[in-house]
Amino acid sequence: MANFGAMPFETGPDGKIVYGAPRRATSEIGARCLAAAMLATSPGAVVFSYEGEASSKTITNLVIIDQYEAEAAETPPMKEAA
């Protein structure tokens, strides 16, 4: 039976990806909603499925289903002073 989860991530100062704490979800759509909500505090998140029990650390068949990334806010060009 597949289990689902979401995990936030960001890019560290050395350019490597740093992952946050994973969160379990009861369904794929729940994991997708959780990942989308993680964008409020992280620049990105992944949705994944796995088999096994996370509490006993016997995870198998880990598959990343999707990745969400917050778009960088762009500053509109400034008008030239007259």
C-alpha positions as CSV (number, residue, x, y, z in Angstrom):
1,M,0.0,0.0,0.0
2,A,1.4,3.4,-1.0
3,N,1.9,6.2,1.5
4,F,2.3,9.8,0.6
5,G,4.1,12.8,1.9
6,A,5.6,16.2,1.2
7,M,8.9,17.8,2.1
8,P,10.0,21.4,1.8
9,F,13.4,22.4,0.4
10,E,15.6,25.4,-0.2
11,T,19.0,26.1,-1.7
12,G,21.8,26.5,0.9
13,P,24.5,29.1,0.7
14,D,26.8,26.6,-1.0
15,G,24.2,26.0,-3.7
16,K,23.2,22.5,-2.5
17,I,19.6,21.6,-1.8
18,V,18.7,21.5,1.9
19,Y,15.6,19.5,2.8
20,G,13.3,20.2,5.7
21,A,11.3,17.8,7.7
22,P,9.0,15.5,5.7
23,R,5.2,15.4,6.6
24,R,2.9,12.5,6.0
25,A,-0.4,12.8,4.2
26,T,-3.3,10.4,3.8
27,S,-3.6,10.7,0.1
28,E,-1.8,12.0,-3.0
29,I,-4.0,15.0,-3.3
30,G,-3.4,15.7,0.4
31,A,0.3,15.6,-0.1
32,R,0.0,17.9,-3.1
33,C,-2.0,20.4,-1.0
34,L,0.5,20.2,1.8
35,A,3.4,20.8,-0.6
36,A,1.6,23.8,-2.1
37,A,1.0,25.2,1.4
38,M,4.7,24.7,2.2
39,L,5.5,27.4,-0.4
40,A,4.3,30.0,2.1
41,T,7.5,29.4,4.1
42,S,9.9,27.6,1.8
43,P,10.9,28.3,-1.8
44,G,10.0,24.7,-2.9
45,A,8.6,21.4,-1.9
46,V,8.4,17.9,-3.3
47,V,5.5,15.4,-3.2
48,F,6.5,11.7,-2.9
49,S,5.0,8.3,-2.4
50,Y,6.6,5.4,-0.6
51,E,5.9,1.9,0.7
52,G,6.8,0.7,4.2
53,E,6.6,2.4,7.6
54,A,8.3,5.7,8.1
55,S,8.4,5.3,11.9
56,S,10.4,2.1,11.7
57,K,12.6,3.6,8.9
58,T,11.7,0.7,6.5
59,I,10.9,2.8,3.5
60,T,11.0,1.2,0.0
61,N,10.0,2.3,-3.5
62,L,10.3,6.1,-2.8
63,V,9.1,8.0,-5.8
64,I,9.1,11.8,-6.2
65,I,5.7,12.5,-7.8
66,D,6.0,16.3,-8.3
67,Q,8.0,19.4,-7.4
68,Y,6.5,22.8,-6.5
69,E,8.6,26.0,-6.6
70,A,7.6,29.5,-5.7
71,E,8.2,31.9,-8.5
72,A,10.7,34.7,-7.6
73,A,9.0,38.0,-7.2
74,E,10.1,40.3,-9.9
75,T,10.6,44.0,-9.3
76,P,8.9,46.0,-12.0
77,P,11.2,48.3,-13.9
78,M,11.5,51.8,-12.5
79,K,10.4,54.7,-14.6
80,E,13.1,57.2,-15.5
81,A,13.0,60.5,-13.6
82,A,11.9,63.4,-15.8
